[in-house]
Amino acid sequence: MLLLGAVAVWLLVRQNHHDIMYRFAEITRGNVQTKVSASGKFDAVGTAQVGTQVSGQIAEIHVDFNDRVKKEEVITKVDPILAQQAVREADDDFTVRNQTELAEAAH
């Protein structure tokens, strides 16, 4: 019985041990290089709400996602065409209104 128990234990222990592989190499000096790979979700450490005082089409973008920016740095430019048209229309409306009022005052 004792011999049978010893053989059973030896077989169980042998099955749980995987062959240990050793790799031998010459020792050299150099930089330590580490590669880490992972998967999952990244969350921003901090976020900021950005608002505008004008609306329109974006003409130029000077930064990329997660770029560091400084106070007063231009990060994008809005196409000025719509704003320029609005100014021209307001100017035309003003001119027409002025001419109408002058004509009415002259009569």
Biopython code that builds the backbone (N, CA, C, O; Angstrom):
import numpy as np
from Bio.PDB.StructureBuilder import StructureBuilder

atoms = [
    (1, "MET", "N", (0.806, -1.183, 0.000)),
    (1, "MET", "CA", (0.000, 0.000, 0.000)),
    (1, "MET", "C", (0.860, 1.262, 0.000)),
    (1, "MET", "O", (0.623, 2.202, -0.758)),
    (2, "LEU", "N", (1.848, 1.251, 0.861)),
    (2, "LEU", "CA", (2.722, 2.410, 0.963)),
    (2, "LEU", "C", (3.426, 2.671, -0.362)),
    (2, "LEU", "O", (3.593, 3.820, -0.771)),
    (3, "LEU", "N", (3.834, 1.606, -1.021)),
    (3, "LEU", "CA", (4.513, 1.741, -2.305)),
    (3, "LEU", "C", (3.542, 2.285, -3.358)),
    (3, "LEU", "O", (3.926, 3.119, -4.178)),
    (4, "LEU", "N", (2.293, 1.822, -3.343)),
    (4, "LEU", "CA", (1.292, 2.304, -4.283)),
    (4, "LEU", "C", (0.983, 3.777, -4.047)),
    (4, "LEU", "O", (0.823, 4.521, -5.014)),
    (5, "GLY", "N", (0.892, 4.223, -2.798)),
    (5, "GLY", "CA", (0.657, 5.624, -2.459)),
    (5, "GLY", "C", (1.811, 6.497, -2.912)),
    (5, "GLY", "O", (1.599, 7.592, -3.433)),
    (6, "ALA", "N", (3.036, 6.018, -2.715)),
    (6, "ALA", "CA", (4.216, 6.786, -3.121)),
    (6, "ALA", "C", (4.253, 6.958, -4.634)),
    (6, "ALA", "O", (4.602, 8.035, -5.118)),
    (7, "VAL", "N", (3.903, 5.926, -5.387)),
    (7, "VAL", "CA", (3.894, 6.002, -6.848)),
    (7, "VAL", "C", (2.810, 6.990, -7.299)),
    (7, "VAL", "O", (3.036, 7.773, -8.222)),
    (8, "ALA", "N", (1.640, 6.958, -6.656)),
    (8, "ALA", "CA", (0.557, 7.885, -7.019)),
    (8, "ALA", "C", (0.966, 9.329, -6.770)),
    (8, "ALA", "O", (0.724, 10.198, -7.607)),
    (9, "VAL", "N", (1.589, 9.589, -5.616)),
    (9, "VAL", "CA", (2.048, 10.951, -5.312)),
    (9, "VAL", "C", (3.105, 11.376, -6.312)),
    (9, "VAL", "O", (3.085, 12.511, -6.788)),
    (10, "TRP", "N", (4.030, 10.481, -6.639)),
    (10, "TRP", "CA", (5.095, 10.812, -7.592)),
    (10, "TRP", "C", (4.510, 11.156, -8.969)),
    (10, "TRP", "O", (4.989, 12.081, -9.625)),
    (11, "LEU", "N", (3.485, 10.423, -9.412)),
    (11, "LEU", "CA", (2.855, 10.692, -10.696)),
    (11, "LEU", "C", (2.124, 12.038, -10.688)),
    (11, "LEU", "O", (2.198, 12.780, -11.668)),
    (12, "LEU", "N", (1.421, 12.363, -9.599)),
    (12, "LEU", "CA", (0.724, 13.649, -9.506)),
    (12, "LEU", "C", (1.698, 14.813, -9.513)),
    (12, "LEU", "O", (1.481, 15.812, -10.198)),
    (13, "VAL", "N", (2.765, 14.682, -8.753)),
    (13, "VAL", "CA", (3.756, 15.762, -8.692)),
    (13, "VAL", "C", (4.430, 15.933, -10.042)),
    (13, "VAL", "O", (4.682, 17.058, -10.473)),
    (14, "ARG", "N", (4.718, 14.842, -10.700)),
    (14, "ARG", "CA", (5.384, 14.900, -12.004)),
    (14, "ARG", "C", (4.496, 15.549, -13.052)),
    (14, "ARG", "O", (5.004, 16.271, -13.909)),
    (15, "GLN", "N", (3.170, 15.315, -13.014)),
    (15, "GLN", "CA", (2.257, 15.891, -13.984)),
    (15, "GLN", "C", (2.108, 17.398, -13.787)),
    (15, "GLN", "O", (1.922, 18.119, -14.767)),
    (16, "ASN", "N", (2.183, 17.895, -12.553)),
    (16, "ASN", "CA", (2.005, 19.317, -12.277)),
    (16, "ASN", "C", (3.255, 20.131, -12.565)),
    (16, "ASN", "O", (3.174, 21.354, -12.678)),
    (17, "HIS", "N", (4.384, 19.500, -12.684)),
    (17, "HIS", "CA", (5.626, 20.226, -12.990)),
    (17, "HIS", "C", (5.842, 20.236, -14.489)),
    (17, "HIS", "O", (5.935, 19.185, -15.124)),
    (18, "HIS", "N", (5.919, 21.407, -15.034)),
    (18, "HIS", "CA", (6.227, 21.542, -16.452)),
    (18, "HIS", "C", (7.739, 21.600, -16.588)),
    (18, "HIS", "O", (8.452, 22.022, -15.677)),
    (19, "ASP", "N", (8.192, 21.179, -17.714)),
    (19, "ASP", "CA", (9.636, 21.219, -17.921)),
    (19, "ASP", "C", (10.110, 22.663, -17.879)),
    (19, "ASP", "O", (9.593, 23.512, -18.605)),
    (20, "ILE", "N", (11.063, 22.935, -17.053)),
    (20, "ILE", "CA", (11.610, 24.283, -16.909)),
    (20, "ILE", "C", (12.682, 24.459, -17.972)),
    (20, "ILE", "O", (13.610, 23.659, -18.087)),
    (21, "MET", "N", (12.527, 25.537, -18.751)),
    (21, "MET", "CA", (13.469, 25.816, -19.826)),
    (21, "MET", "C", (14.401, 26.938, -19.379)),
    (21, "MET", "O", (13.951, 27.952, -18.846)),
    (22, "TYR", "N", (15.657, 26.758, -19.592)),
    (22, "TYR", "CA", (16.645, 27.786, -19.290)),
    (22, "TYR", "C", (17.224, 28.296, -20.593)),
    (22, "TYR", "O", (17.429, 27.539, -21.543)),
    (23, "ARG", "N", (17.487, 29.609, -20.621)),
    (23, "ARG", "CA", (18.096, 30.208, -21.789)),
    (23, "ARG", "C", (19.368, 30.903, -21.328)),
    (23, "ARG", "O", (19.328, 31.764, -20.449)),
    (24, "PHE", "N", (20.463, 30.540, -21.903)),
    (24, "PHE", "CA", (21.739, 31.112, -21.506)),
    (24, "PHE", "C", (22.183, 32.121, -22.554)),
    (24, "PHE", "O", (22.030, 31.892, -23.754)),
    (25, "ALA", "N", (22.735, 33.243, -22.092)),
    (25, "ALA", "CA", (23.223, 34.264, -22.998)),
    (25, "ALA", "C", (24.416, 34.956, -22.362)),
    (25, "ALA", "O", (24.590, 34.948, -21.144)),
    (26, "GLU", "N", (25.216, 35.545, -23.205)),
    (26, "GLU", "CA", (26.375, 36.276, -22.724)),
    (26, "GLU", "C", (25.909, 37.601, -22.118)),
    (26, "GLU", "O", (25.007, 38.243, -22.657)),
    (27, "ILE", "N", (26.497, 38.000, -21.036)),
    (27, "ILE", "CA", (26.145, 39.254, -20.370)),
    (27, "ILE", "C", (26.759, 40.409, -21.153)),
    (27, "ILE", "O", (27.954, 40.412, -21.447)),
    (28, "THR", "N", (25.912, 41.399, -21.489)),
    (28, "THR", "CA", (26.376, 42.586, -22.198)),
    (28, "THR", "C", (25.763, 43.819, -21.546)),
    (28, "THR", "O", (24.751, 43.732, -20.851)),
    (29, "ARG", "N", (26.392, 44.965, -21.781)),
    (29, "ARG", "CA", (25.845, 46.225, -21.295)),
    (29, "ARG", "C", (24.959, 46.829, -22.379)),
    (29, "ARG", "O", (25.214, 46.666, -23.572)),
    (30, "GLY", "N", (23.899, 47.540, -21.936)),
    (30, "GLY", "CA", (23.009, 48.179, -22.884)),
    (30, "GLY", "C", (21.831, 48.786, -22.161)),
    (30, "GLY", "O", (21.714, 48.695, -20.939)),
    (31, "ASN", "N", (20.968, 49.400, -22.925)),
    (31, "ASN", "CA", (19.765, 50.003, -22.358)),
    (31, "ASN", "C", (18.726, 48.931, -22.075)),
    (31, "ASN", "O", (18.584, 47.963, -22.822)),
    (32, "VAL", "N", (18.014, 49.124, -20.994)),
    (32, "VAL", "CA", (16.924, 48.226, -20.682)),
    (32, "VAL", "C", (15.731, 48.617, -21.542)),
    (32, "VAL", "O", (15.343, 49.785, -21.567)),
    (33, "GLN", "N", (15.163, 47.683, -22.227)),
    (33, "GLN", "CA", (14.011, 47.954, -23.080)),
    (33, "GLN", "C", (12.830, 47.159, -22.548)),
    (33, "GLN", "O", (12.921, 45.959, -22.287)),
    (34, "THR", "N", (11.721, 47.867, -22.397)),
    (34, "THR", "CA", (10.522, 47.231, -21.891)),
    (34, "THR", "C", (9.398, 47.446, -22.874)),
    (34, "THR", "O", (9.213, 48.552, -23.382)),
    (35, "LYS", "N", (8.660, 46.417, -23.140)),
    (35, "LYS", "CA", (7.507, 46.529, -24.013)),
    (35, "LYS", "C", (6.297, 46.063, -23.216)),
    (35, "LYS", "O", (6.277, 44.965, -22.661)),
    (36, "VAL", "N", (5.295, 46.927, -23.176)),
    (36, "VAL", "CA", (4.072, 46.591, -22.458)),
    (36, "VAL", "C", (2.926, 46.695, -23.433)),
    (36, "VAL", "O", (2.792, 47.691, -24.142)),
    (37, "SER", "N", (2.113, 45.684, -23.469)),
    (37, "SER", "CA", (0.920, 45.757, -24.299)),
    (37, "SER", "C", (-0.281, 45.505, -23.396)),
    (37, "SER", "O", (-0.229, 44.714, -22.455)),
    (38, "ALA", "N", (-1.356, 46.202, -23.716)),
    (38, "ALA", "CA", (-2.558, 46.069, -22.915)),
    (38, "ALA", "C", (-3.764, 46.366, -23.774)),
    (38, "ALA", "O", (-3.653, 46.940, -24.858)),
    (39, "SER", "N", (-4.887, 45.977, -23.285)),
    (39, "SER", "CA", (-6.122, 46.325, -23.966)),
    (39, "SER", "C", (-7.111, 46.808, -22.917)),
    (39, "SER", "O", (-7.005, 46.469, -21.738)),
    (40, "GLY", "N", (-8.053, 47.589, -23.355)),
    (40, "GLY", "CA", (-9.041, 48.105, -22.422)),
    (40, "GLY", "C", (-9.423, 49.518, -22.771)),
    (40, "GLY", "O", (-9.134, 50.012, -23.860)),
    (41, "LYS", "N", (-10.073, 50.155, -21.834)),
    (41, "LYS", "CA", (-10.596, 51.501, -22.049)),
    (41, "LYS", "C", (-9.718, 52.516, -21.332)),
    (41, "LYS", "O", (-9.327, 52.312, -20.182)),
    (42, "PHE", "N", (-9.411, 53.617, -22.024)),
    (42, "PHE", "CA", (-8.662, 54.715, -21.429)),
    (42, "PHE", "C", (-9.620, 55.852, -21.132)),
    (42, "PHE", "O", (-10.466, 56.184, -21.963)),
    (43, "ASP", "N", (-9.498, 56.445, -19.971)),
    (43, "ASP", "CA", (-10.296, 57.607, -19.614)),
    (43, "ASP", "C", (-9.368, 58.799, -19.427)),
    (43, "ASP", "O", (-8.250, 58.652, -18.934)),
    (44, "ALA", "N", (-9.829, 59.965, -19.817)),
    (44, "ALA", "CA", (-9.034, 61.185, -19.680)),
    (44, "ALA", "C", (-8.864, 61.528, -18.202)),
    (44, "ALA", "O", (-9.783, 61.344, -17.403)),
    (45, "VAL", "N", (-7.691, 62.024, -17.849)),
    (45, "VAL", "CA", (-7.438, 62.469, -16.489)),
    (45, "VAL", "C", (-8.223, 63.737, -16.206)),
    (45, "VAL", "O", (-8.768, 63.905, -15.116)),
    (46, "GLY", "N", (-8.280, 64.619, -17.176)),
    (46, "GLY", "CA", (-9.023, 65.863, -17.030)),
    (46, "GLY", "C", (-9.592, 66.280, -18.370)),
    (46, "GLY", "O", (-9.013, 65.983, -19.414)),
    (47, "THR", "N", (-10.708, 66.957, -18.347)),
    (47, "THR", "CA", (-11.316, 67.454, -19.578)),
    (47, "THR", "C", (-11.680, 68.917, -19.382)),
    (47, "THR", "O", (-11.768, 69.405, -18.256)),
    (48, "ALA", "N", (-11.886, 69.591, -20.472)),
    (48, "ALA", "CA", (-12.282, 70.998, -20.414)),
    (48, "ALA", "C", (-13.361, 71.243, -21.461)),
    (48, "ALA", "O", (-13.295, 70.712, -22.569)),
    (49, "GLN", "N", (-14.340, 72.038, -21.104)),
    (49, "GLN", "CA", (-15.372, 72.426, -22.048)),
    (49, "GLN", "C", (-14.865, 73.641, -22.831)),
    (49, "GLN", "O", (-14.346, 74.593, -22.249)),
    (50, "VAL", "N", (-15.018, 73.596, -24.123)),
    (50, "VAL", "CA", (-14.569, 74.689, -24.977)),
    (50, "VAL", "C", (-15.785, 75.250, -25.695)),
    (50, "VAL", "O", (-16.546, 74.510, -26.318)),
    (51, "GLY", "N", (-15.960, 76.553, -25.604)),
    (51, "GLY", "CA", (-17.086, 77.201, -26.265)),
    (51, "GLY", "C", (-16.593, 78.237, -27.247)),
    (51, "GLY", "O", (-15.431, 78.641, -27.219)),
    (52, "THR", "N", (-17.484, 78.657, -28.106)),
    (52, "THR", "CA", (-17.126, 79.686, -29.081)),
    (52, "THR", "C", (-18.100, 80.837, -28.985)),
    (52, "THR", "O", (-19.212, 80.685, -28.478)),
    (53, "GLN", "N", (-17.682, 81.978, -29.469)),
    (53, "GLN", "CA", (-18.544, 83.152, -29.511)),
    (53, "GLN", "C", (-19.049, 83.398, -30.919)),
    (53, "GLN", "O", (-19.892, 84.268, -31.136)),
    (54, "VAL", "N", (-18.538, 82.637, -31.879)),
    (54, "VAL", "CA", (-18.980, 82.741, -33.266)),
    (54, "VAL", "C", (-19.287, 81.342, -33.775)),
    (54, "VAL", "O", (-18.862, 80.344, -33.195)),
    (55, "SER", "N", (-20.027, 81.292, -34.862)),
    (55, "SER", "CA", (-20.288, 79.998, -35.476)),
    (55, "SER", "C", (-19.895, 80.061, -36.941)),
    (55, "SER", "O", (-19.833, 81.141, -37.529)),
    (56, "GLY", "N", (-19.635, 78.922, -37.518)),
    (56, "GLY", "CA", (-19.260, 78.857, -38.923)),
    (56, "GLY", "C", (-18.483, 77.596, -39.212)),
    (56, "GLY", "O", (-18.318, 76.732, -38.351)),
    (57, "GLN", "N", (-18.008, 77.507, -40.439)),
    (57, "GLN", "CA", (-17.215, 76.360, -40.863)),
    (57, "GLN", "C", (-15.772, 76.521, -40.377)),
    (57, "GLN", "O", (-15.220, 77.621, -40.404)),
    (58, "ILE", "N", (-15.175, 75.428, -39.939)),
    (58, "ILE", "CA", (-13.768, 75.451, -39.519)),
    (58, "ILE", "C", (-12.905, 75.519, -40.775)),
    (58, "ILE", "O", (-13.033, 74.687, -41.673)),
    (59, "ALA", "N", (-12.031, 76.510, -40.829)),
    (59, "ALA", "CA", (-11.139, 76.678, -41.978)),
    (59, "ALA", "C", (-9.774, 76.047, -41.722)),
    (59, "ALA", "O", (-9.179, 75.466, -42.630)),
    (60, "GLU", "N", (-9.276, 76.157, -40.495)),
    (60, "GLU", "CA", (-7.952, 75.629, -40.149)),
    (60, "GLU", "C", (-7.990, 75.063, -38.738)),
    (60, "GLU", "O", (-8.662, 75.604, -37.859)),
    (61, "ILE", "N", (-7.265, 73.971, -38.527)),
    (61, "ILE", "CA", (-7.099, 73.398, -37.194)),
    (61, "ILE", "C", (-5.604, 73.313, -36.920)),
    (61, "ILE", "O", (-4.857, 72.724, -37.701)),
    (62, "HIS", "N", (-5.173, 73.899, -35.816)),
    (62, "HIS", "CA", (-3.747, 73.979, -35.515)),
    (62, "HIS", "C", (-3.297, 73.014, -34.419)),
    (62, "HIS", "O", (-2.112, 72.978, -34.089)),
    (63, "VAL", "N", (-4.207, 72.240, -33.852)),
    (63, "VAL", "CA", (-3.848, 71.298, -32.793)),
    (63, "VAL", "C", (-4.484, 69.955, -33.085)),
    (63, "VAL", "O", (-5.376, 69.835, -33.925)),
    (64, "ASP", "N", (-4.005, 68.949, -32.371)),
    (64, "ASP", "CA", (-4.546, 67.607, -32.507)),
    (64, "ASP", "C", (-5.064, 67.158, -31.145)),
    (64, "ASP", "O", (-4.775, 67.788, -30.127)),
    (65, "PHE", "N", (-5.810, 66.094, -31.127)),
    (65, "PHE", "CA", (-6.366, 65.547, -29.891)),
    (65, "PHE", "C", (-5.232, 65.287, -28.899)),
    (65, "PHE", "O", (-4.209, 64.702, -29.254)),
    (66, "ASN", "N", (-5.421, 65.721, -27.670)),
    (66, "ASN", "CA", (-4.480, 65.564, -26.554)),
    (66, "ASN", "C", (-3.228, 66.433, -26.667)),
    (66, "ASN", "O", (-2.299, 66.254, -25.878)),
    (67, "ASP", "N", (-3.168, 67.370, -27.618)),
    (67, "ASP", "CA", (-2.043, 68.309, -27.661)),
    (67, "ASP", "C", (-2.150, 69.265, -26.480)),
    (67, "ASP", "O", (-3.250, 69.624, -26.059)),
    (68, "ARG", "N", (-1.027, 69.667, -25.961)),
    (68, "ARG", "CA", (-1.016, 70.682, -24.900)),
    (68, "ARG", "C", (-1.112, 72.051, -25.570)),
    (68, "ARG", "O", (-0.439, 72.315, -26.566)),
    (69, "VAL", "N", (-1.946, 72.903, -25.018)),
    (69, "VAL", "CA", (-2.095, 74.251, -25.547)),
    (69, "VAL", "C", (-1.871, 75.251, -24.433)),
    (69, "VAL", "O", (-2.022, 74.934, -23.253)),
    (70, "LYS", "N", (-1.508, 76.466, -24.823)),
    (70, "LYS", "CA", (-1.260, 77.535, -23.862)),
    (70, "LYS", "C", (-2.384, 78.544, -23.936)),
    (70, "LYS", "O", (-3.109, 78.614, -24.928)),
    (71, "LYS", "N", (-2.521, 79.319, -22.889)),
    (71, "LYS", "CA", (-3.527, 80.357, -22.840)),
    (71, "LYS", "C", (-3.317, 81.318, -24.013)),
    (71, "LYS", "O", (-2.189, 81.701, -24.323)),
    (72, "GLU", "N", (-4.409, 81.692, -24.649)),
    (72, "GLU", "CA", (-4.430, 82.622, -25.786)),
    (72, "GLU", "C", (-3.863, 82.015, -27.076)),
    (72, "GLU", "O", (-3.740, 82.732, -28.068)),
    (73, "GLU", "N", (-3.520, 80.741, -27.099)),
    (73, "GLU", "CA", (-3.011, 80.110, -28.317)),
    (73, "GLU", "C", (-4.169, 79.890, -29.295)),
    (73, "GLU", "O", (-5.247, 79.444, -28.900)),
    (74, "VAL", "N", (-3.940, 80.203, -30.561)),
    (74, "VAL", "CA", (-4.952, 79.975, -31.586)),
    (74, "VAL", "C", (-4.956, 78.485, -31.902)),
    (74, "VAL", "O", (-3.942, 77.927, -32.321)),
    (75, "ILE", "N", (-6.110, 77.845, -31.697)),
    (75, "ILE", "CA", (-6.189, 76.413, -31.951)),
    (75, "ILE", "C", (-6.956, 76.092, -33.226)),
    (75, "ILE", "O", (-6.787, 75.019, -33.805)),
    (76, "THR", "N", (-7.799, 77.025, -33.663)),
    (76, "THR", "CA", (-8.540, 76.822, -34.902)),
    (76, "THR", "C", (-8.964, 78.170, -35.466)),
    (76, "THR", "O", (-9.033, 79.164, -34.743)),
    (77, "LYS", "N", (-9.243, 78.195, -36.749)),
    (77, "LYS", "CA", (-9.742, 79.413, -37.389)),
    (77, "LYS", "C", (-11.056, 79.096, -38.071)),
    (77, "LYS", "O", (-11.194, 78.071, -38.738)),
    (78, "VAL", "N", (-12.018, 79.984, -37.897)),
    (78, "VAL", "CA", (-13.327, 79.837, -38.523)),
    (78, "VAL", "C", (-13.300, 80.565, -39.858)),
    (78, "VAL", "O", (-12.749, 81.660, -39.966)),
    (79, "ASP", "N", (-13.897, 79.954, -40.871)),
    (79, "ASP", "CA", (-13.982, 80.566, -42.191)),
    (79, "ASP", "C", (-14.745, 81.884, -42.069)),
    (79, "ASP", "O", (-15.894, 81.880, -41.626)),
    (80, "PRO", "N", (-14.143, 83.008, -42.449)),
    (80, "PRO", "CA", (-14.775, 84.318, -42.224)),
    (80, "PRO", "C", (-15.853, 84.689, -43.237)),
    (80, "PRO", "O", (-16.471, 85.745, -43.093)),
    (81, "ILE", "N", (-16.103, 83.879, -44.241)),
    (81, "ILE", "CA", (-17.030, 84.262, -45.316)),
    (81, "ILE", "C", (-18.422, 84.583, -44.779)),
    (81, "ILE", "O", (-18.993, 85.608, -45.152)),
    (82, "LEU", "N", (-18.990, 83.729, -43.906)),
    (82, "LEU", "CA", (-20.336, 83.975, -43.396)),
    (82, "LEU", "C", (-20.391, 85.265, -42.582)),
    (82, "LEU", "O", (-21.350, 86.029, -42.691)),
    (83, "ALA", "N", (-19.369, 85.507, -41.769)),
    (83, "ALA", "CA", (-19.342, 86.739, -40.973)),
    (83, "ALA", "C", (-19.201, 87.959, -41.875)),
    (83, "ALA", "O", (-19.840, 88.984, -41.639)),
    (84, "GLN", "N", (-18.370, 87.855, -42.902)),
    (84, "GLN", "CA", (-18.200, 88.972, -43.833)),
    (84, "GLN", "C", (-19.499, 89.262, -44.584)),
    (84, "GLN", "O", (-19.830, 90.425, -44.814)),
    (85, "GLN", "N", (-20.234, 88.223, -44.966)),
    (85, "GLN", "CA", (-21.524, 88.417, -45.637)),
    (85, "GLN", "C", (-22.518, 89.098, -44.701)),
    (85, "GLN", "O", (-23.268, 89.980, -45.120)),
    (86, "ALA", "N", (-22.522, 88.689, -43.438)),
    (86, "ALA", "CA", (-23.444, 89.305, -42.477)),
    (86, "ALA", "C", (-23.122, 90.785, -42.297)),
    (86, "ALA", "O", (-24.031, 91.608, -42.190)),
    (87, "VAL", "N", (-21.830, 91.130, -42.264)),
    (87, "VAL", "CA", (-21.433, 92.537, -42.129)),
    (87, "VAL", "C", (-21.862, 93.322, -43.371)),
    (87, "VAL", "O", (-22.375, 94.434, -43.247)),
    (88, "ARG", "N", (-21.657, 92.753, -44.575)),
    (88, "ARG", "CA", (-22.070, 93.430, -45.806)),
    (88, "ARG", "C", (-23.577, 93.662, -45.847)),
    (88, "ARG", "O", (-24.043, 94.732, -46.238)),
    (89, "GLU", "N", (-24.334, 92.637, -45.437)),
    (89, "GLU", "CA", (-25.797, 92.781, -45.419)),
    (89, "GLU", "C", (-26.231, 93.848, -44.425)),
    (89, "GLU", "O", (-27.120, 94.646, -44.721)),
    (90, "ALA", "N", (-25.620, 93.869, -43.260)),
    (90, "ALA", "CA", (-25.967, 94.889, -42.262)),
    (90, "ALA", "C", (-25.597, 96.270, -42.779)),
    (90, "ALA", "O", (-26.345, 97.227, -42.580)),
    (91, "ASP", "N", (-24.454, 96.383, -43.438)),
    (91, "ASP", "CA", (-24.026, 97.661, -43.997)),
    (91, "ASP", "C", (-24.987, 98.117, -45.097)),
    (91, "ASP", "O", (-25.358, 99.289, -45.169)),
    (92, "ASP", "N", (-25.383, 97.167, -45.952)),
    (92, "ASP", "CA", (-26.349, 97.507, -47.012)),
    (92, "ASP", "C", (-27.682, 97.947, -46.411)),
    (92, "ASP", "O", (-28.265, 98.935, -46.857)),
    (93, "ASP", "N", (-28.167, 97.224, -45.407)),
    (93, "ASP", "CA", (-29.421, 97.588, -44.734)),
    (93, "ASP", "C", (-29.321, 98.988, -44.139)),
    (93, "ASP", "O", (-30.260, 99.779, -44.230)),
    (94, "PHE", "N", (-28.179, 99.285, -43.531)),
    (94, "PHE", "CA", (-27.970, 100.606, -42.927)),
    (94, "PHE", "C", (-27.992, 101.692, -43.997)),
    (94, "PHE", "O", (-28.606, 102.743, -43.816)),
    (95, "THR", "N", (-27.316, 101.427, -45.112)),
    (95, "THR", "CA", (-27.265, 102.406, -46.206)),
    (95, "THR", "C", (-28.659, 102.661, -46.770)),
    (95, "THR", "O", (-29.039, 103.809, -47.001)),
    (96, "VAL", "N", (-29.418, 101.594, -46.992)),
    (96, "VAL", "CA", (-30.779, 101.743, -47.531)),
    (96, "VAL", "C", (-31.645, 102.505, -46.544)),
    (96, "VAL", "O", (-32.398, 103.394, -46.941)),
    (97, "ARG", "N", (-31.549, 102.172, -45.262)),
    (97, "ARG", "CA", (-32.352, 102.849, -44.244)),
    (97, "ARG", "C", (-31.983, 104.328, -44.172)),
    (97, "ARG", "O", (-32.867, 105.176, -44.048)),
    (98, "ASN", "N", (-30.709, 104.645, -44.248)),
    (98, "ASN", "CA", (-30.251, 106.044, -44.219)),
    (98, "ASN", "C", (-30.775, 106.809, -45.432)),
    (98, "ASN", "O", (-31.265, 107.931, -45.305)),
    (99, "GLN", "N", (-30.666, 106.188, -46.611)),
    (99, "GLN", "CA", (-31.148, 106.853, -47.817)),
    (99, "GLN", "C", (-32.654, 107.075, -47.767)),
    (99, "GLN", "O", (-33.143, 108.112, -48.215)),
    (100, "THR", "N", (-33.390, 106.112, -47.229)),
    (100, "THR", "CA", (-34.847, 106.244, -47.099)),
    (100, "THR", "C", (-35.192, 107.364, -46.151)),
    (100, "THR", "O", (-36.070, 108.176, -46.444)),
    (101, "GLU", "N", (-34.514, 107.424, -45.011)),
    (101, "GLU", "CA", (-34.777, 108.487, -44.028)),
    (101, "GLU", "C", (-34.405, 109.847, -44.594)),
    (101, "GLU", "O", (-35.126, 110.817, -44.361)),
    (102, "LEU", "N", (-33.301, 109.954, -45.333)),
    (102, "LEU", "CA", (-32.916, 111.226, -45.946)),
    (102, "LEU", "C", (-33.932, 111.663, -47.000)),
    (102, "LEU", "O", (-34.262, 112.844, -47.106)),
    (103, "ALA", "N", (-34.424, 110.694, -47.777)),
    (103, "ALA", "CA", (-35.424, 111.021, -48.812)),
    (103, "ALA", "C", (-36.720, 111.486, -48.176)),
    (103, "ALA", "O", (-37.351, 112.420, -48.672)),
    (104, "GLU", "N", (-37.128, 110.848, -47.083)),
    (104, "GLU", "CA", (-38.357, 111.237, -46.384)),
    (104, "GLU", "C", (-38.204, 112.616, -45.740)),
    (104, "GLU", "O", (-39.142, 113.413, -45.709)),
    (105, "ALA", "N", (-37.024, 112.870, -45.237)),
    (105, "ALA", "CA", (-36.782, 114.177, -44.589)),
    (105, "ALA", "C", (-36.736, 115.300, -45.609)),
    (105, "ALA", "O", (-37.076, 116.436, -45.277)),
    (106, "ALA", "N", (-36.328, 115.019, -46.836)),
    (106, "ALA", "CA", (-36.253, 116.025, -47.893)),
    (106, "ALA", "C", (-37.627, 116.399, -48.406)),
    (106, "ALA", "O", (-37.766, 117.483, -48.971)),
    (107, "HIS", "N", (-38.629, 115.596, -48.251)),
    (107, "HIS", "CA", (-39.964, 115.914, -48.768)),
    (107, "HIS", "C", (-40.723, 116.687, -47.786)),
    (107, "HIS", "O", (-41.872, 117.050, -48.040)),
]
sb = StructureBuilder()
sb.init_structure("model")
sb.init_model(0)
sb.init_chain("A")
sb.init_seg("    ")
for serial, (resi, resn, name, xyz) in enumerate(atoms, 1):
    if name == "N":
        sb.init_residue(resn, " ", resi, " ")
    sb.init_atom(name, np.array(xyz, "f"), 0.0, 1.0, " ", f" {name:<3s}", serial, name[0])
structure = sb.get_structure()
